[in-house]
């Protein structure tokens, strides 16, 4: 079986990392898997750029110029919106021509237009893995508290003057609806939470949606490598960009302050460790809980060492399709505390293998941290086995192979 996976990059961003892992997992299962990207950063011979850098850049600029003009020349939400009006002619690429299945992943920012996706679906079976909500909405990647995607979008809060019914979100919704109704595409959600959003979406409620989680290298985070020092309890939290509003860092700061005030003895014996980029130098200025900033970590070895020195992994995201830091931390033996808005429920069994806190409640997050540090009885080995059974590369690859075979039989 020949499969070509399509993603904007092979290493930049969460979707890129998990798509690259899936390619490796498929190859390990005997599949002839390759990956087409706009920006190649790895040296893998199984990854190729779909076109020259100039072509990719021009498609990116063309789409965003259209958005910029349709949005009243407002830049504030420019990169929160994707319309897929422009992209690369991927159907001409020899790897696509040779493939049995085309597996789309995160293909925004000028990689593929909706028109081009339609062309691909006419010549090859297409499986589209959704790493966010964009396939189910008009233009946004995460709907947040907006429910416009339930009824054809329009009046979009991300569009300047967006109280217009037939705005850019409604126009893009109509283009997506036309694509979905005329193409055989099998959608895959990476979490049950995302699949549930799709089932209620006005775009995808009548489309087949499978649930297959992302593959994670859980074997790279062995619980036996834990290196906690001097009895100090550690809480670890990380992200590519810690102060991205989606990550909910202010709730983490407030929760840790609540814990410091309510359990001062515990706080004296504990420490919060953060990793990732931070743009706002004042992001941690109000944090009274003992803490350290590690900055960005590169490579699985650095990540494994960081998790190995921690007892609890924290995620305060406002919404998250499937938070990788929670899975990685659990594999290393950290008890997870995460907000319950997204795919966290696919990872954590509440009060058994972790704590699911009410989204937006710093007090409940603080209670989760207290439980994890003082009351949790789950062992590091049990946590590692829990995520291995659900998210190992082998198990995820086998599920995709089953789906690919099903698509080929239907075709």
Secondary structure by P-SEA (a helix, b strand, c coil): cbbbbbcccccccaaaaaaaaaaaaaaaaccbbbbbbcccccccccccccccaaaaaaaaaaaaaaaaaaacccccccccccccccccccccccccccccbbbbcccccccccaaaaaaaaacbbbbbbbcccccccccccccccccccccccccccccccccccccaaaaaaaaaaaaaaacbbbbbbccaaaaaaaaaccccccbbbbbbcccccccccccccccccccbbbbbbbcccccccccaaaaaaaaaaaaaaacaaaaaabbbbbbccccccccccccccccccccccccaaaaaaaaaaccbbbbbcccccccaaaaaaaaabbbbbbbccccccccccccccccccccccaaaaaaaaaaaaccccccaaaaaaaaaacccaaaaaaaaaaaaaaaaaac
